[in-house]
């Protein structure tokens, strides 16, 4: 019988201070409004130490230019990234997946789907 290995998965939220309390209440480690250096350092440590993590970032962090985000997205597996919208601009939220879908099925098809939803 194969032996199962269990890994501890860190739950981390990085983003707007207004969202931190909610994530903290459900057990996430939170980092309020981190700058680019803090983002690079924290996520870089996760990669270097080969830790398992579910990391929720806000749209501002996602578009910050942190090179480690691209590394994590390409590596896949141990660190899962999820993006949430800003409280102030929730209607303007567009995930990176939106652009990929737009290229695959065409922008007008997505716009019609969005309007009918």
Protein Blocks (a to p, Z undefined) as FASTA:
>chain_A
ZZdddddddddddddfklmmmmmmnopacdehiafklmmmmmmmmmmnopacdddddfkl
mmnopaklmmmmmngojlccdddddfklmmmgccfklmmmmmmnopklmmmmmmmZZ
